[in-house]
Amino acid sequence: MEQANVPFILDQQNTVGSQFIAELRDVNIQTDRLRFRRNMERIGEILAYEISKSFNYEPVDVQTPLGIDRSMKMADFPILITIMRAGLPLHQGFLNYFDRADSGFVGAYRKKGNADEVEIDMHYVATSSIEGRNVILIDPMLATGSSLVRAYQGLLANGKPAQIHIAAAIASAPGVNYIAAEIPECKFWLGAVDPELDSRFYIIPGLGDAGDLSYGPKL
């Protein structure tokens, strides 16, 4: 992978997160849809925790039963924007931690075409204003990066964010480099980065189709 803005890759550390990623990939485990969705959710929770370290905090006095504690709270909750349908379990993991966050949803799908090209059709975008907000774009499989770039370009109609974070469970090195070139201000938070894409633009070794593994095959 060429040099890109990749501050956090989960499976480069020996943590329980690596176990969750291994189970997502394992053909003998991933057929359990409940477990697959829960592992995706867990990865979202871990990435949410890591991203939270980059946000601004402010002091607050908290009344306890025995006195007052000087604590810190987040100055502003982010907007969590995910690509439907595959992104929903990963999004839920983020929402578990950023429980007061606003959410947005983008509908995107691959148009059928020749084997050498993927065309992304954006047919649904629903979100509040992102002006001056911390935005986390959530997609479980960052393959070519085209859908996330298209989504971000569409979201700019609703304002300019203070920060833009890209979160994915599995990413491809070409996709990361493409997004880094198109959205140089973004920060990446990834479960794992795989080296290549196949002729159908699936991540190799990847894990297959995250949407189908979460919810069943689509027509």
N, C-alpha and C positions, 0 to 999 in steps of 0.2 A: 504493500500500500504506500502511495506517495505521502509526503508530509501533509497532514491535515490537522485541523483543530479538533483533536480527540482527547479531551481531558480525563475521561473516565470510561474504562472498559472492564466490566465486572469480572469476566472469567480470566483476567490476567492476575487475579488474586485468588488465593486458596481460601474460599469462604463457602458457606452453605449455598450462596448464589450459584456457584459452579455446579453444585448438585442439581439445583432446579433446572439449569440449562441442559445438563446431561440428560435428565429425564424428559425434557421437551423434545430432544432429538431422538431418543431411543424408540425404535419402531415397536419394541415389545412392551413399552409403557404408554406411548402417546395415544394409543387407541382407546384408552380410558379417558373419555372426554372431560369428565369432572376433574380428574387429576391434571389433565393438560391445562384446562382453564385456570385451575388454582395455582399451578406453577407459573403460568403467565402473570397472574395477579400478584404472586409473591415477588417476581422480578420487578413489576411495577412499584411495589412497596419499597424495595431496596433502592431502586433508581430515584424514587421520590425523596427518600431520606438523603441520598447523596446530593441531589439538586438543592435540597433545602439549605445546605451549608453555604450556598452562594447567594442567598437572599438577604435582605436587610431586616434587622430586628430592632426593637425598641424596648426600653425598660418599662415595667409595669409593677405596681404594688398589688400583691395578692393577699387577701385576708384568709388566714388559716384559722382553725379552731383555737390556736394558742398564740397567735401574733400575726405579724405582717412579714411576708417574704418579698424580696426584690427579685422578680423574675424577668425573663425576656420573652417577648412574643413577636411573631412575624408582623412586619409593618404592613404587608399587603399580600393576600393570597393570589396565586397565579390563576390564569385561565388554562384549563386543560382541554386541548382540542385533539380529537382522534379521528382516524380514518375508519369508517364503518365498512363491513361488520367485524372484520378480523381484529380491529383494535380495541374492541369493547372489554375483554378480560384484562388486558394490560392497563387500560384506562381506569378500570375499577380499582386496581392496585394503587394508582396515584390518588384516586378519590378517597381511598381508605385513610390516607395520610393527610392529604390536603382537603379535609372534609368540608371546609367552607369555601372551596374554590368554585368559580363559575366553570361551566363546561360548554364546549362547542363540538359540532359534529360535521364531518365532511363525507359525502358519498362519492366514491370513485370506483371505477372498474376498468379492466383492460378490454379494449375493443378488439374483436377478432380481426387479424390482419396477417401479413406475411410474417415468416419466422424471424426476420431480421429487424423487426421494429415493434415497439410497444406503444400504443396510443392510449393515453389516459383520458377518460371522459369524466369531467366533474359535473355531476348532475344535482348535487344537493350540498349547500353550505348553510349552517345555522349556528351563529355565535353572536355574543354581545360585542360591543366595541373593544378592540384590543389596544386602543390609544394609551400609551404610557404604561402598559401592563407587562408583567412577566408572562410570556406565553410558552407553554410546553406543547409541542406537536408530537403526538404519540402514534406510532405505527409499529406493529410487532415485527414486520419483515421489511427492512430497508434494502430493497433490491437495486433497481436502477437509480432511485432517488427522484424520478420524474413526478410521481404523484405528490410527494411532499413539497417539491418546488412549486408545482401547480397550485397546491393547496395554499401555500404561503402567499403566493402572488395574488390569489383570490381574496385572502384574508386582509390584505393591505387596504382593500376598499373600506374596511372597518377601523382604520387607524394604523398608526405605526407603533409597534411595541417597544418597551424599554429594553427588554431582553428577549431573545428567541432561543429556546432550547429544543433540540431534537432528541427524542427518546425512542429506542427500538430494542427489542429483545435480541434479534439477530440482524446484522448488517453485512453488506458486501463492501469490500474495499473500493471497487469502482463507484458504488453508490455514495459512499461517504465522501470521496474525492469530488464527485459531481456536485453534491450539495454544498461542500465547502467552497467550491468555485462560484456557485450561483448565489449562495447566502453566506458570505464571508463573516458576517457578524454573529452567526449562530454558534452555539456550544453543543457538543455531542455527549450523550449519556447512553451507553450501549451495553447490552449483555455480552455480546461476542461479535467479532468481526471476522468474516470468512473471506477467502481470497478471491473468489471468482463467481461468475454467473454462467449458466449453461446457455444453449441456443434458444431456449424459451424464456430466458431472463429470470430463471429461478436461482436462488442462492445455493452454492455448492461449498460444503456439504449441507448446510441449511438444516431444515427439518420438515420440509414439505409445505403444504398449504395451511397456514395458521387458521384461516377462517373455516375450512372444511374440518380440521381437527377439533376445533372448538364447538362447531354447531352442526356438522354433517355436510355431505356433498351438496353443491348447488347445481341447478339445472343449467 
